[in-house]
Amino acid sequence: MGGRIARPVFPLAGTDILTVTRVADTIREKLTARFAPLRLEIEDQSHRHAGHAGARPEGETHFSVTLVSAVFAGESRVSRQRVVYQTLAAELATRVHALSLTTLAPEEDKR
């Protein structure tokens, strides 16, 4: 019965099972859990930074996030962004090089 042993296939060479999750998915999960957003838009802008510091060939290093949440009502822009950065601290310390934030309270959202 000869045969070959199947090896696990990972989508990106050099990754392990813990890093296979898309960064954008992790950002979405964490921000949704923390802020219960009325609107959450996450755009991977890594392609705009190819060849720059912090960019990786596989992307998912530079993101733009728009987050509308009642949690931000009455908070300053700095306070809003600080709590988002705290929520995504692990990603910012490892996989995310740059994060552009637009944080709005519901009454400020003019789409």
Short mmCIF file of the C-alpha atoms (twelve columns), coordinates in Angstrom:
data_MODEL
# 
_entry.id   MODEL 
# 
loop_
_atom_site.group_PDB 
_atom_site.id 
_atom_site.type_symbol 
_atom_site.label_atom_id 
_atom_site.label_alt_id 
_atom_site.label_comp_id 
_atom_site.label_asym_id 
_atom_site.label_seq_id 
_atom_site.Cartn_x 
_atom_site.Cartn_y 
_atom_site.Cartn_z 
_atom_site.pdbx_PDB_model_num 
ATOM 1   C CA . MET A 1   0.000   0.000  0.000  1 
ATOM 2   C CA . GLY A 2   2.650   2.565  -0.619 1 
ATOM 3   C CA . GLY A 3   1.591   6.110  -0.609 1 
ATOM 4   C CA . ARG A 4   2.501   9.595  0.193  1 
ATOM 5   C CA . ILE A 5   1.932   11.345 3.451  1 
ATOM 6   C CA . ALA A 6   -0.186  14.429 3.009  1 
ATOM 7   C CA . ARG A 7   1.341   17.561 4.394  1 
ATOM 8   C CA . PRO A 8   -0.706  20.525 5.533  1 
ATOM 9   C CA . VAL A 9   -0.914  23.288 2.967  1 
ATOM 10  C CA . PHE A 10  -0.659  26.885 4.146  1 
ATOM 11  C CA . PRO A 11  -1.673  29.776 1.906  1 
ATOM 12  C CA . LEU A 12  1.519   31.744 2.518  1 
ATOM 13  C CA . ALA A 13  4.993   30.255 2.564  1 
ATOM 14  C CA . GLY A 14  6.756   30.657 5.873  1 
ATOM 15  C CA . THR A 15  3.625   31.145 7.942  1 
ATOM 16  C CA . ASP A 16  2.307   29.080 10.774 1 
ATOM 17  C CA . ILE A 17  -1.279  28.243 11.657 1 
ATOM 18  C CA . LEU A 18  -1.577  31.265 13.950 1 
ATOM 19  C CA . THR A 19  -0.810  33.796 11.216 1 
ATOM 20  C CA . VAL A 20  -3.061  32.398 8.495  1 
ATOM 21  C CA . THR A 21  -6.026  34.514 9.626  1 
ATOM 22  C CA . ARG A 22  -6.287  37.593 7.478  1 
ATOM 23  C CA . VAL A 23  -5.276  40.741 9.314  1 
ATOM 24  C CA . ALA A 24  -8.389  42.582 8.094  1 
ATOM 25  C CA . ASP A 25  -10.568 39.832 9.580  1 
ATOM 26  C CA . THR A 26  -8.828  40.141 12.933 1 
ATOM 27  C CA . ILE A 27  -9.238  43.922 12.879 1 
ATOM 28  C CA . ARG A 28  -12.940 43.531 12.035 1 
ATOM 29  C CA . GLU A 29  -13.519 40.995 14.831 1 
ATOM 30  C CA . LYS A 30  -11.772 43.065 17.501 1 
ATOM 31  C CA . LEU A 31  -13.377 46.383 16.549 1 
ATOM 32  C CA . THR A 32  -16.840 44.812 16.290 1 
ATOM 33  C CA . ALA A 33  -16.494 43.193 19.708 1 
ATOM 34  C CA . ARG A 34  -15.225 46.369 21.385 1 
ATOM 35  C CA . PHE A 35  -17.314 49.083 19.677 1 
ATOM 36  C CA . ALA A 36  -20.518 47.482 18.277 1 
ATOM 37  C CA . PRO A 37  -20.134 49.744 15.239 1 
ATOM 38  C CA . LEU A 38  -23.006 51.168 13.232 1 
ATOM 39  C CA . ARG A 39  -20.575 51.310 10.330 1 
ATOM 40  C CA . LEU A 40  -17.167 49.716 9.937  1 
ATOM 41  C CA . GLU A 41  -15.108 50.009 6.770  1 
ATOM 42  C CA . ILE A 42  -11.667 48.447 6.522  1 
ATOM 43  C CA . GLU A 43  -9.553  49.052 3.444  1 
ATOM 44  C CA . ASP A 44  -6.239  47.311 2.870  1 
ATOM 45  C CA . GLN A 45  -4.068  50.022 1.310  1 
ATOM 46  C CA . SER A 46  -0.865  47.987 1.326  1 
ATOM 47  C CA . HIS A 47  -0.609  48.012 -2.466 1 
ATOM 48  C CA . ARG A 48  -0.081  51.788 -2.306 1 
ATOM 49  C CA . HIS A 49  3.010   51.282 -0.139 1 
ATOM 50  C CA . ALA A 50  4.814   48.486 -1.990 1 
ATOM 51  C CA . GLY A 51  8.555   48.931 -1.574 1 
ATOM 52  C CA . HIS A 52  8.197   51.317 1.377  1 
ATOM 53  C CA . ALA A 53  9.345   50.647 4.916  1 
ATOM 54  C CA . GLY A 54  7.099   48.211 6.751  1 
ATOM 55  C CA . ALA A 55  5.485   46.842 3.586  1 
ATOM 56  C CA . ARG A 56  5.525   43.086 3.029  1 
ATOM 57  C CA . PRO A 57  5.109   41.444 -0.386 1 
ATOM 58  C CA . GLU A 58  1.968   39.611 0.743  1 
ATOM 59  C CA . GLY A 59  0.371   42.903 1.847  1 
ATOM 60  C CA . GLU A 60  -1.883  43.452 4.871  1 
ATOM 61  C CA . THR A 61  0.414   46.017 6.454  1 
ATOM 62  C CA . HIS A 62  -1.312  49.350 5.763  1 
ATOM 63  C CA . PHE A 63  -4.995  49.899 6.558  1 
ATOM 64  C CA . SER A 64  -7.565  52.668 6.507  1 
ATOM 65  C CA . VAL A 65  -10.451 52.208 8.973  1 
ATOM 66  C CA . THR A 66  -13.682 54.164 9.295  1 
ATOM 67  C CA . LEU A 67  -15.516 53.352 12.499 1 
ATOM 68  C CA . VAL A 68  -18.861 54.809 13.582 1 
ATOM 69  C CA . SER A 69  -19.894 53.946 17.119 1 
ATOM 70  C CA . ALA A 70  -21.976 55.342 19.963 1 
ATOM 71  C CA . VAL A 71  -18.951 54.680 22.195 1 
ATOM 72  C CA . PHE A 72  -17.342 57.776 20.637 1 
ATOM 73  C CA . ALA A 73  -20.133 60.197 21.597 1 
ATOM 74  C CA . GLY A 74  -18.676 63.034 23.679 1 
ATOM 75  C CA . GLU A 75  -15.076 61.817 23.241 1 
ATOM 76  C CA . SER A 76  -12.276 63.817 21.618 1 
ATOM 77  C CA . ARG A 77  -10.631 62.622 18.413 1 
ATOM 78  C CA . VAL A 78  -7.451  61.774 20.336 1 
ATOM 79  C CA . SER A 79  -9.387  59.793 22.944 1 
ATOM 80  C CA . ARG A 80  -11.254 57.870 20.239 1 
ATOM 81  C CA . GLN A 81  -8.100  56.965 18.380 1 
ATOM 82  C CA . ARG A 82  -6.271  56.042 21.565 1 
ATOM 83  C CA . VAL A 83  -8.899  53.421 22.469 1 
ATOM 84  C CA . VAL A 84  -8.821  51.976 18.929 1 
ATOM 85  C CA . TYR A 85  -5.020  51.717 19.086 1 
ATOM 86  C CA . GLN A 86  -5.318  49.983 22.467 1 
ATOM 87  C CA . THR A 87  -7.833  47.534 21.002 1 
ATOM 88  C CA . LEU A 88  -5.487  46.691 18.123 1 
ATOM 89  C CA . ALA A 89  -2.230  46.824 20.121 1 
ATOM 90  C CA . ALA A 90  -1.179  43.261 19.249 1 
ATOM 91  C CA . GLU A 91  -1.664  43.821 15.520 1 
ATOM 92  C CA . LEU A 92  0.130   47.171 15.588 1 
ATOM 93  C CA . ALA A 93  3.067   45.574 17.414 1 
ATOM 94  C CA . THR A 94  3.420   42.791 14.864 1 
ATOM 95  C CA . ARG A 95  1.584   42.687 11.550 1 
ATOM 96  C CA . VAL A 96  0.222   46.209 10.948 1 
ATOM 97  C CA . HIS A 97  2.713   48.906 9.999  1 
ATOM 98  C CA . ALA A 98  0.280   51.790 9.437  1 
ATOM 99  C CA . LEU A 99  -3.313  52.482 10.452 1 
ATOM 100 C CA . SER A 100 -5.310  55.495 9.267  1 
ATOM 101 C CA . LEU A 101 -8.393  56.102 11.409 1 
ATOM 102 C CA . THR A 102 -11.649 57.968 10.962 1 
ATOM 103 C CA . THR A 103 -13.613 57.618 14.200 1 
ATOM 104 C CA . LEU A 104 -17.096 59.111 14.385 1 
ATOM 105 C CA . ALA A 105 -20.052 59.243 16.735 1 
ATOM 106 C CA . PRO A 106 -23.350 58.387 14.981 1 
ATOM 107 C CA . GLU A 107 -24.472 62.022 14.777 1 
ATOM 108 C CA . GLU A 108 -21.221 62.927 12.972 1 
ATOM 109 C CA . ASP A 109 -21.581 60.279 10.271 1 
ATOM 110 C CA . LYS A 110 -22.472 62.019 7.018  1 
ATOM 111 C CA . ARG A 111 -21.418 59.179 4.692  1 
# 
